[in-house]
């Protein structure tokens, strides 16, 4: 399962993959990848379902959690 924010784009700016992503969403508490477009999260889900990205960073199983700014 993936959550995708409905946005028009050709390619993500940054894809964080090979991670343990804590979403705090009971429908999908964990994910493998996060895609960023500009200053927005545009993709959260399985790495093999992620859109193409200009830059990809493999996090080698590191934990990613949401932060509040």
C-alpha positions in Angstrom: 0.0 0.0 0.0 1.2 3.5 -0.7 0.0 7.0 0.0 0.4 9.5 -2.8 -0.4 13.1 -2.6 -2.2 14.1 -5.8 0.3 16.3 -7.6 1.3 16.7 -11.2 5.0 16.0 -11.7 7.3 14.2 -14.0 9.9 13.3 -11.5 10.6 13.6 -7.7 13.4 15.8 -6.6 14.6 13.4 -3.9 13.8 9.8 -3.1 14.8 8.4 0.3 14.8 4.6 0.0 16.0 1.4 1.8 14.7 3.0 5.0 12.3 2.2 7.9 9.8 5.0 7.6 7.5 5.5 10.6 4.3 7.1 9.3 2.1 7.2 12.4 -0.8 6.3 10.1 -2.7 3.3 11.4 -3.6 2.2 7.9 0.1 2.1 6.9 2.3 2.4 10.0 5.6 1.6 8.2 7.0 2.3 4.7 10.2 1.8 2.8 10.5 5.1 0.8 9.7 8.8 0.9 9.6 11.0 -2.2 10.1 14.7 -2.0 9.1 17.3 -4.6 10.1 20.9 -3.8 9.3 21.4 -0.1 6.5 18.7 0.0 6.3 15.0 0.6 4.8 13.6 -2.6 5.2 9.8 -2.0 5.3 7.4 1.0 5.2 3.7 0.3 7.1 0.7 -1.0 10.4 1.4 -2.7 9.5 -0.6 -5.7 6.4 1.5 -6.3 8.2 4.9 -6.0 8.3 7.3 -8.9 11.6 8.2 -10.6 13.7 10.8 -8.9 16.5 13.2 -9.8 18.4 12.1 -6.7 18.1 8.9 -4.7 19.6 8.3 -1.2 19.8 4.8 0.1 19.5 4.9 3.8 20.7 1.4 4.6 17.8 0.5 6.9 18.0 3.7 8.9 14.9 5.0 10.7 13.0 8.0 9.3 10.3 9.7 11.4 8.1 12.7 10.8 9.1 16.0 12.4 7.3 19.2 13.1 8.7 22.5 12.1 
